Amino acid sequence: MNIMQKAAELIEKRIPFALATVTASRGSTPRSTAAKMIVLKDKTIFDTIGGGIVEAKVIDEAAAAIAEGKPRKLEYRLNNKVQGGLDMLCGGDLDVFIDVYNANPHVVIVGGGHVGYALAKAVILLGWEYSVIEEREDYSSDQRFESARNIYRSGDLEVLSNIEFDENTYIVIVTKDHDKESLKRIIQKSQQHSIQEHFIPAYIGMIGSRRKVKIVFDALAAEGIPSELLNKVYAPVGLDIGAETPEEIAISIVSEMIKIKNAKTGKSLSDLR
């Protein structure tokens, strides 16, 4: 398998990675221009740009680029006799470009009613993927959600335990009357995937008034769901923009998801002048 085939495989599996490419080499260097190396977030590599000190530094930079979600350009002088040079004897110069490939967000919409439908439309505009869980036939047709990755037509909430999600999964609960049990299933599944300070999926939101959210949270806490996990749920879901219609609510939800994805404040830009 060549490196581009490996990249295609990682994209298919929604595994984030960085592709480091030597864009210029002058003088004596480990590899020539166009040499490539794939780096995963745990610093696993595929192929090489020459090994040694310079490769180790590129691996560290690539892992940081994945975490930041932004590409970066690097320049190295492989000469321990010049200021700022690496402790190497090659003597040449090496330029490396690191590009980052993160999977597009996958939005799991639990509930295919009016808000779920409007949310799917908003997600399509972002170029994100989405799946829908809805047992009612009229609200889960292929025509209604023609762009969905998957449509799960089941009244059995066990389906929530079987859906795979990752760090780019965003879950929004907008069911007719299964919000509490849906949230419980999702949190229980997240406990199996979350590691250290990383909470997987990236986002869990639940629609409802503040009163309803308190009732649901109190009930789940009484059933043994840890408060630190409940506190990570975005409920009531969405940003405070006075949304009332399904379309306005959908906009407030996707705005909150974009805020979380990009680690921003959600404030008006004029307030940040």
C-alpha positions as CSV (number, residue, x, y, z in Angstrom):
1,M,0.0,0.0,0.0
2,N,1.5,3.4,-1.0
3,I,1.2,6.5,1.1
4,M,-1.7,8.0,-0.8
5,Q,-3.7,4.7,-0.6
6,K,-3.0,4.8,3.2
7,A,-4.3,8.4,3.3
8,A,-7.5,7.4,1.5
9,E,-8.0,4.5,3.9
10,L,-7.6,6.9,6.9
11,I,-10.1,9.3,5.4
12,E,-12.6,6.5,4.8
13,K,-12.2,5.4,8.4
14,R,-12.6,9.0,9.7
15,I,-9.1,8.9,11.4
16,P,-7.5,12.3,11.7
17,F,-3.9,12.5,10.3
18,A,-1.3,14.9,9.0
19,L,0.6,14.6,5.8
20,A,4.1,16.0,5.9
21,T,5.7,16.7,2.6
22,V,9.2,17.9,1.8
23,T,8.6,21.0,-0.4
24,A,12.2,22.0,-0.8
25,S,15.7,20.6,-0.1
26,R,19.0,22.4,-0.6
27,G,22.3,20.8,-0.2
28,S,22.8,17.5,1.6
29,T,19.5,16.3,3.2
30,P,18.0,12.9,4.3
31,R,15.3,13.0,1.6
32,S,14.7,15.0,-1.5
33,T,11.8,17.2,-2.5
34,A,8.3,15.5,-2.5
35,A,9.1,12.9,0.1
36,K,6.0,12.3,2.2
37,M,5.1,10.9,5.7
38,I,1.8,10.4,7.4
39,V,1.5,11.1,11.1
40,L,-1.3,10.1,13.4
41,K,-2.3,12.1,16.5
42,D,-0.5,9.4,18.7
43,K,2.7,10.0,16.5
44,T,2.4,6.7,14.7
45,I,4.0,7.2,11.2
46,F,3.7,5.7,7.8
47,D,6.7,6.1,5.5
48,T,9.5,8.5,6.3
49,I,11.1,11.8,5.4
50,G,14.5,10.5,6.4
51,G,14.6,9.7,10.1
52,G,16.8,11.2,12.7
53,I,16.4,14.5,14.5
54,V,14.6,16.4,11.8
55,E,12.0,13.7,11.4
56,A,11.4,13.6,15.1
57,K,10.8,17.3,15.1
58,V,8.4,17.0,12.2
59,I,6.4,14.3,13.9
60,D,6.0,16.5,17.0
61,E,4.9,19.4,14.8
62,A,2.5,17.2,12.9
63,A,0.8,15.9,16.1
64,A,0.5,19.5,17.3
65,A,-1.0,20.5,13.9
66,I,-3.6,17.8,14.2
67,A,-4.6,19.0,17.7
68,E,-4.8,22.6,16.4
69,G,-6.5,21.6,13.2
70,K,-4.3,23.9,11.1
71,P,-1.5,23.3,8.6
72,R,1.9,24.7,9.1
73,K,5.2,25.3,7.2
74,L,8.5,24.4,8.7
75,E,12.1,25.3,7.7
76,Y,15.1,23.5,9.1
77,R,18.8,24.0,8.8
78,L,20.6,20.7,9.2
79,N,23.8,22.1,10.4
80,N,25.0,22.3,14.0
81,K,27.5,25.0,13.0
82,V,25.0,27.7,12.3
83,Q,22.7,29.7,14.5
84,G,19.4,28.0,14.9
85,G,20.5,24.9,13.1
86,L,19.8,21.3,14.2
87,D,22.4,19.1,15.8
88,M,23.1,17.4,12.4
89,L,26.0,17.1,10.1
90,C,24.2,17.0,6.8
91,G,24.6,20.7,6.2
92,G,21.6,21.2,3.9
93,D,18.3,23.0,4.4
94,L,14.9,21.3,4.4
95,D,11.4,22.9,4.0
96,V,8.4,20.8,5.1
97,F,4.7,21.5,4.7
98,I,2.3,19.8,7.1
99,D,-1.3,19.5,5.9
100,V,-4.0,18.3,8.3
101,Y,-6.9,16.0,7.4
102,N,-9.7,15.9,10.0
103,A,-12.9,14.1,9.3
104,N,-15.9,16.4,8.7
105,P,-18.3,16.5,11.7
106,H,-21.0,13.8,11.7
107,V,-24.2,15.0,13.3
108,V,-26.4,12.3,14.7
109,I,-30.0,13.7,14.9
110,V,-32.0,11.8,17.4
111,G,-35.6,12.6,16.3
112,G,-36.8,13.4,12.8
113,G,-39.6,15.9,13.6
114,H,-39.7,19.5,12.6
115,V,-36.5,20.6,14.4
116,G,-34.7,17.5,13.3
117,Y,-35.7,18.1,9.7
118,A,-34.6,21.8,9.9
119,L,-31.3,20.8,11.6
120,A,-30.6,18.3,8.7
121,K,-31.0,21.1,6.2
122,A,-28.7,23.4,8.1
123,V,-26.1,20.6,8.4
124,I,-26.2,20.1,4.7
125,L,-25.3,23.7,4.1
126,L,-22.2,23.2,6.2
127,G,-21.0,20.3,4.1
128,W,-21.2,18.0,7.2
129,E,-22.6,14.5,7.3
130,Y,-25.6,13.5,9.3
131,S,-27.6,10.5,10.4
132,V,-31.1,10.3,11.7
133,I,-32.8,8.1,14.4
134,E,-36.6,8.1,14.1
135,E,-39.2,5.4,14.5
136,R,-42.1,7.2,12.9
137,E,-42.4,6.3,9.2
138,D,-43.7,9.7,8.1
139,Y,-40.7,11.4,9.7
140,S,-38.0,9.0,8.6
141,S,-38.5,8.5,4.8
142,D,-35.7,8.5,2.3
143,Q,-37.3,11.5,0.6
144,R,-37.4,13.5,3.9
145,F,-33.7,12.9,4.7
146,E,-32.3,12.1,1.2
147,S,-28.8,13.2,2.1
148,A,-28.5,11.2,5.3
149,R,-25.6,8.9,5.8
150,N,-27.9,6.5,7.7
151,I,-31.5,6.5,8.8
152,Y,-32.3,4.3,11.7
153,R,-36.0,3.5,11.8
154,S,-36.3,1.9,15.2
155,G,-38.3,2.5,18.3
156,D,-35.8,0.4,20.2
157,L,-33.3,2.8,21.8
158,E,-30.7,0.0,21.8
159,V,-29.8,1.4,18.4
160,L,-28.1,4.3,20.3
161,S,-25.8,1.8,22.0
162,N,-24.8,0.3,18.7
163,I,-24.0,3.5,16.7
164,E,-20.3,4.2,16.4
165,F,-19.1,7.7,17.1
166,D,-15.8,9.4,17.5
167,E,-14.3,12.8,18.4
168,N,-16.0,14.4,15.3
169,T,-19.4,13.2,16.2
170,Y,-22.1,15.7,17.3
171,I,-25.3,14.3,18.8
172,V,-28.5,16.4,19.1
173,I,-31.5,14.9,20.9
174,V,-34.8,16.3,19.6
175,T,-37.2,13.4,20.0
176,K,-41.0,13.3,20.4
177,D,-40.9,11.8,23.9
178,H,-37.7,9.8,24.4
179,D,-35.2,12.6,25.3
180,K,-34.4,11.3,28.8
181,E,-33.8,7.7,27.8
182,S,-31.9,8.8,24.7
183,L,-29.5,11.0,26.7
184,K,-29.0,8.2,29.2
185,R,-28.0,5.7,26.5
186,I,-25.7,8.2,24.8
187,I,-23.9,9.1,28.1
188,Q,-23.5,5.5,29.0
189,K,-21.9,4.8,25.6
190,S,-19.7,7.8,25.9
191,Q,-18.2,6.5,29.1
192,Q,-16.9,3.5,27.2
193,H,-15.1,5.8,24.7
194,S,-13.9,8.8,26.7
195,I,-10.3,8.9,27.7
196,Q,-8.6,11.3,30.1
197,E,-9.7,14.8,29.5
198,H,-11.2,14.0,26.1
199,F,-15.0,13.6,26.0
200,I,-16.2,11.6,23.1
201,P,-18.4,12.5,21.2
202,A,-17.5,16.1,20.7
203,Y,-20.9,17.4,21.5
204,I,-24.2,16.2,23.0
205,G,-27.1,18.6,23.0
206,M,-30.7,18.1,24.2
207,I,-33.7,20.3,23.4
208,G,-36.0,21.5,26.1
209,S,-36.9,24.3,28.6
210,R,-34.7,24.9,31.6
211,R,-37.4,23.2,33.7
212,K,-37.5,20.1,31.6
213,V,-33.7,19.9,31.5
214,K,-33.5,20.1,35.3
215,I,-36.1,17.3,35.7
216,V,-34.3,15.1,33.2
217,F,-30.9,15.7,34.8
218,D,-32.2,15.1,38.3
219,A,-33.8,11.9,37.2
220,L,-30.6,10.7,35.5
221,A,-28.5,11.6,38.5
222,A,-30.8,9.6,40.7
223,E,-30.2,6.6,38.3
224,G,-26.5,6.9,38.8
225,I,-25.3,9.1,35.9
226,P,-22.3,11.1,37.2
227,S,-22.9,14.9,37.4
228,E,-19.6,15.6,35.7
229,L,-21.0,13.9,32.6
230,L,-24.4,15.6,32.8
231,N,-22.6,19.0,33.0
232,K,-20.9,18.3,29.7
233,V,-24.3,18.1,27.9
234,Y,-25.5,21.3,26.1
235,A,-29.0,21.6,27.4
236,P,-31.1,23.6,26.6
237,V,-29.4,23.1,23.3
238,G,-28.3,26.0,21.1
239,L,-27.1,29.6,21.5
240,D,-29.3,32.3,23.2
241,I,-30.6,34.1,20.1
242,G,-34.3,34.0,21.0
243,A,-35.0,31.1,18.5
244,E,-38.6,30.0,18.2
245,T,-39.3,28.4,14.8
246,P,-37.7,25.1,13.9
247,E,-35.5,26.8,11.4
248,E,-34.3,29.4,14.0
249,I,-33.7,26.6,16.6
250,A,-31.7,24.7,14.0
251,I,-29.5,27.8,13.3
252,S,-28.9,28.3,17.0
253,I,-27.9,24.6,17.4
254,V,-25.5,24.5,14.4
255,S,-24.0,27.8,15.6
256,E,-23.3,26.3,19.0
257,M,-21.7,23.2,17.3
258,I,-19.5,25.5,15.2
259,K,-18.5,27.3,18.3
260,I,-17.5,24.1,20.0
261,K,-15.7,22.7,16.9
262,N,-13.6,25.9,16.5
263,A,-13.2,26.5,20.3
264,K,-14.5,30.1,20.0
265,T,-16.6,32.3,22.4
266,G,-19.8,32.6,20.4
267,K,-19.9,36.3,21.1
268,S,-20.8,39.0,18.5
269,L,-17.6,39.9,16.7
270,S,-18.4,43.6,17.4
271,D,-18.0,42.7,21.1
272,L,-14.5,41.5,20.5
273,R,-13.2,44.7,18.9
